[in-house]
Amino acid sequence: MVLATYCLALFIAAIDTTIVNVDQPSLQRALHASVTDLQWATDVASPVRPSFFGVDR
């Protein structure tokens, strides 16, 4: 059960990161952001999202 939970959390984090990467061109246009800004936002958010799945009850 623990392995299944870990795999599900990893899958969700990977899907979320993929969605952000696919949506980057529209985010860049909407926010008038540079490539560096987009890269920074993706790099900072990627390790944070999966950590929410490890929070104890």
C-alpha contacts under 8 A as a table, 3 or more apart, distances in Angstrom:
res1	aa1	res2	aa2	distance
1	M	4	A	5.10
1	M	5	T	6.22
2	V	5	T	5.13
2	V	6	Y	6.17
3	L	6	Y	5.05
3	L	7	C	6.08
4	A	7	C	5.09
4	A	8	L	6.09
5	T	8	L	5.12
5	T	9	A	6.17
6	Y	9	A	5.15
6	Y	10	L	6.16
7	C	10	L	5.09
7	C	11	F	6.07
8	L	11	F	5.03
8	L	12	I	6.16
9	A	12	I	5.18
9	A	13	A	6.18
9	A	50	P	6.70
9	A	53	F	6.19
10	L	13	A	5.13
10	L	14	A	6.14
10	L	50	P	6.92
11	F	14	A	5.10
11	F	15	I	6.17
12	I	15	I	5.12
12	I	16	D	6.09
13	A	16	D	5.08
13	A	17	T	6.19
13	A	46	S	7.74
13	A	49	R	6.58
13	A	50	P	5.67
14	A	17	T	5.17
14	A	18	T	6.15
15	I	18	T	5.01
15	I	19	I	6.18
16	D	19	I	5.16
16	D	20	V	6.36
17	T	20	V	5.16
17	T	21	N	6.20
17	T	42	T	7.66
17	T	46	S	6.52
18	T	21	N	5.07
18	T	22	V	6.12
19	I	22	V	5.17
19	I	23	D	6.09
20	V	23	D	5.12
20	V	24	Q	6.14
20	V	42	T	7.42
21	N	24	Q	5.31
21	N	42	T	7.73
22	V	25	P	7.49
23	D	26	S	5.68
23	D	27	L	6.27
24	Q	27	L	4.93
24	Q	28	Q	5.94
24	Q	38	L	7.02
25	P	28	Q	5.08
25	P	29	R	6.37
26	S	29	R	5.12
26	S	30	A	6.06
27	L	30	A	5.10
27	L	31	L	5.85
27	L	32	H	7.86
27	L	33	A	7.64
28	Q	31	L	5.42
28	Q	32	H	5.36
28	Q	33	A	4.87
28	Q	34	S	6.80
28	Q	35	V	7.70
28	Q	38	L	7.15
29	R	32	H	5.15
29	R	33	A	7.06
30	A	33	A	7.96
33	A	36	T	7.98
33	A	37	D	5.82
33	A	38	L	6.70
34	S	37	D	5.17
34	S	38	L	6.50
35	V	38	L	5.18
35	V	39	Q	6.15
36	T	39	Q	5.08
36	T	40	W	6.05
37	D	40	W	5.12
37	D	41	A	6.21
38	L	41	A	5.17
38	L	42	T	6.23
39	Q	42	T	5.21
39	Q	43	D	6.02
40	W	43	D	5.15
40	W	44	V	6.04
41	A	44	V	5.34
41	A	45	A	6.07
42	T	45	A	5.31
42	T	46	S	5.92
43	D	46	S	5.56
43	D	47	P	7.48
44	V	47	P	6.64
44	V	48	V	7.07
45	A	48	V	5.23
45	A	49	R	6.30
46	S	49	R	5.90
46	S	50	P	7.45
47	P	50	P	6.14
47	P	51	S	6.87
48	V	51	S	5.37
48	V	52	F	7.13
49	R	52	F	5.71
49	R	53	F	7.70
50	P	53	F	5.54
50	P	54	G	7.30
51	S	54	G	5.37
51	S	55	V	7.09
52	F	55	V	5.62
